[in-house]
């Protein structure tokens, strides 16, 4: 997927990750080392407040709060639908990043690339 993102953007990619085991294993280190266009920043351990994904999950849980699904399959379908809707709301996704305080860090590290990404959205 990283290669597809790189082709789509046509430039460097900055990836910000947590310390999930698969993100730091030998295979992933090799993948990262083989891609000079990829910069990886890792969150310190136990810092969910720095992860924009936490905002996504909180928003999703809130949106499902009054739902009374008849089955687990129905709940899963509703969750997928609401996550898909979030994909098309760049302002909402931007707020998840801003809540972490990382927005300033991203702007500082991306420079011109960040400006190009914003104009393509």
C-alpha positions in Angstrom: 0.0 0.0 0.0 2.9 2.4 0.7 4.2 1.9 -2.8 0.7 2.8 -4.2 0.6 5.9 -2.1 4.0 6.9 -3.3 3.0 6.5 -6.9 -0.2 8.4 -6.4 1.5 11.3 -4.7 4.5 11.3 -6.9 6.8 12.3 -4.1 8.1 11.5 -0.6 5.8 9.9 2.0 5.9 10.6 5.7 4.5 7.9 7.9 3.7 8.3 11.6 3.2 5.1 13.5 2.8 3.7 16.9 4.9 0.8 18.4 2.6 -1.9 17.3 4.7 -5.1 16.9 4.2 -5.4 13.2 5.3 -1.8 12.7 8.7 -2.5 14.2 9.5 -6.0 13.2 12.4 -7.0 10.9 10.3 -7.3 7.8 9.0 -3.7 8.2 12.5 -2.4 8.9 13.7 -3.9 5.7 10.7 -2.5 3.8 11.4 1.0 5.2 15.1 0.8 4.5 14.5 -0.1 0.8 12.4 3.0 0.2 14.5 6.2 0.2 11.3 8.2 -0.4 9.8 7.1 2.9 10.3 8.9 6.2 9.0 7.2 9.4 8.3 8.9 12.7 7.3 6.7 15.6 5.1 7.7 18.5 6.6 7.1 21.9 5.2 4.1 23.8 1.9 4.5 25.5 0.9 7.8 24.0 -2.6 7.3 22.5 -3.2 11.1 22.8 -0.7 11.6 20.0 -2.5 9.2 17.6 -5.1 10.7 15.3 -6.6 7.2 15.0 -7.9 7.7 18.6 -10.0 10.6 17.4 -11.4 8.4 14.6 -12.4 5.7 17.0 -13.9 8.1 19.4 -15.9 9.8 16.7 -17.1 6.4 15.4 -18.1 5.2 18.8 -20.0 8.4 19.4 -21.8 8.0 16.1 -22.8 4.5 16.9 -23.9 5.3 20.5 -27.7 5.3 19.9 -27.7 2.5 17.4 -29.6 -0.7 18.3 -28.3 -3.2 15.8 -30.1 -6.6 15.5 -26.8 -8.4 14.9 -23.0 -8.1 15.0 -23.1 -8.1 11.2 -25.4 -5.1 11.2 -23.1 -3.3 13.6 -20.1 -4.1 11.5 -21.8 -2.8 8.4 -22.8 0.4 10.1 -19.2 0.9 11.4 -17.8 0.3 7.9 -20.3 2.8 6.4 -19.5 5.5 8.9 -15.7 5.0 8.5 -16.1 5.3 4.7 -18.1 8.6 5.2 -15.2 9.9 7.3 -12.8 9.3 4.4 -14.5 12.0 2.4 -14.4 14.6 5.1 -10.9 16.1 5.0 -11.9 18.8 7.5 -13.0 16.2 10.1 -9.8 14.2 9.5 -7.8 17.3 9.8 -9.4 18.0 13.2 -8.3 14.5 14.4 -4.7 15.5 13.6 -5.1 19.0 15.1 -6.3 17.5 18.4 -3.0 15.7 18.8 -0.9 18.8 18.5 1.0 17.1 15.7 -0.4 19.6 13.0 2.5 22.0 13.7 5.0 19.1 13.5 3.6 17.9 10.2 3.8 21.3 8.7 7.4 21.8 9.9 8.6 18.5 8.5 6.7 18.4 5.2 7.2 22.0 4.0 6.5 22.1 0.3 5.3 18.5 0.1 2.6 19.3 2.7 1.5 22.3 0.6 1.3 20.1 -2.5 -0.7 17.4 -0.7 -3.2 20.0 0.6 -3.7 21.5 -2.9 -4.4 18.0 -4.4 -7.3 17.4 -1.9 
